Amino acid sequence: MTTTEQTTTTEQQQAVSAAAAALGALGGRKRSTRKTEAARANGKRGGRPRTMPPVEYRCPRCRKRVEATAWRAPWCPTKHRTPVRMLRVAEGA
């Protein structure tokens, strides 16, 4: 391929990409009345719940430490005979 053909191919790819982006933006903007009403109702109830910051947990058996963002303590990833609920590590410990 010559440089002229490469330039033309690149320009064509950019034009197609721009057209696809424009069509995607148009499709993404459409909103049904039901979806709008549902979003407003959700906003009145407080909106999307906040995510918790990562917390460090420790297994009481093997002392393995795991960082998790779960609302509840995670299970230890080590293979114990019985599942062990991890304990939250105190800050600064």
N, C-alpha and C positions, 0 to 999 in steps of 0.2 A: 504494500500500500504506500502510496506517496503521501507527502505531508499535506497536500491539498485535500486528498480523500479523507485523511484522518481528521482534519479540521472540520470538514463537512459532516462526517459521522458524529463528531463530538457536538457540533451545533445542533444536529438533529436530535441527539439524545437529550440535550439540554432543553430543547423545545418541547419534546414529549414529556419530560419530567415536569416542566413548568405547567403544561396543560393538565397533567394528572394531579398536580398539587392544587390547581385552581378548582378542578372538579371535586376533589376530596374536601376542600374547604367549603364548597357550596353544599355538599351532602351533609357535612358535619353540623352545619348551622340550622338545619331543619329541626323544628321542635313541635311535637304534637301538643294539643291543648291539655290532654291527660298528663303528659310528662311535665308540662309547666305547672299544672295544679299540684301534682305530687311533689315537685321540688319546693313549691311555696309552703305546702303543709309540713314538709320535712324541716324547712327552715324555722317554722314557728315552734317546732318541737326541740329546737336546739341545734339542728344541722348534723353534720358528720361527727362522730365521736373522735376525740383526740387520741393520738397514739401515745403510749407510755414510753418514757426513755428506757434504754437498755438497763437491766438490773443484773447483778452478778449473783448466781446461786451456787451452793456447794452441796455435794452428796454427803450425807452423814456416814455412809459406809466407807467409800473409797476416797473421799475428800477431793474428788474431781470438781473443778470449777467450770461453770458454763455461764455465758452471758445470754440473756433472753429478754424479749420484749413482751412476754406473755402476761396476761392479767392474772393468771394462776401460775404457781411454780411448775417448771417442767419436770419431766421424769429423767432420771439419770441415763445418759447414753451408754454407759457400761453395762455389760450383760450380767445382771445380778439374777439370782434364782427367783426372787420376788421383786416386783417393781418398787423402787424407792423414790419417794417424793423429795426433790431437792429443797434445801433450806436457803433462805435469803442471807447473803453475806452482809454483815453490818458495814456501813460506810467507813472507810479508813482502816479496815481490818486486813 
